[in-house]
């Protein structure tokens, strides 16, 4: 017999109402019904201290306060019902009503002519008035579990700190959390266990500030307008910037440019290549422009984005997504046609 720390959840399911106090799962053969034993797994929920999973012969718990008695034997467990209780049985589109006798659930179902198939389970909802028994292929319930919770790391932009600098302003601390999981059983087997939500946590986030201050003046030449372009027959050439800097390029592409910033539309503070986002970071379709490619980008209406590196992904086709420090800068940029010079 296994004990699990389970409690009912306010969520509903087509096979399991929020007032469920007992859910039993089993594949019931005719021979087992005749003996009064269900060769099955029972999941008893709605108890004051959680829930109990009974998956083999052993000492049966005392559930007399729930008008139920669990008995055990060499073929498993079965549930003995008190007499005189109104019972509703739902099996597919069929609905049966009866009064319980001093009998087991499997005997009750046999008396009503309801025989679960090998793929079906039985959920028993016990209320003050009576019992509702649902025969279905899946039984779902919700487990409330206290478990260890590792801390998360939160990165916060600091415009007063230089780019490339970082500072931990709060250390992280592991804790515990209370979480809800959805458990689904079918054919006497637990088929899935999925996280639903976190109710609370004592973990403390690690907070790291990183700098976004403008690049030093020495790098301004990298965003200088283009003074002239010298092209060769193979598409390569040389850019001469008004600052006097010359850049050799292997090709030039006409593309569509958009803009993005961290913290909006799912954009993170790190790129697909593991670097921190900054002005000069460009998201590309790596089938069009390989990651790591150095570029010089100018829009066809005169905006100079300048030196850039393909470090991020998230666009498809003949497009580039240019990183800016603020959301308003992204709005102002919008969508523009641009020329992307692929630098050597």
PyMOL commands that set and color helices and strands:
alter all, ss='L'
color gray80, all
select helices_A, chain A and resi 30-35+64-66+105-111+217-223+327-333
alter helices_A, ss='H'
color red, helices_A
select strands_A, chain A and resi 2-4+22-26+40-47+50-54+68-73+76-81+86-91+94-99+103-104+121-126+130-136+139-149+153-162+166-170+175-186+189-201+206-213+226-231+237-241+246-260+281-284+294-299+304-312+319-323+336-343
alter strands_A, ss='S'
color yellow, strands_A
deselect
rebuild
show_as cartoon
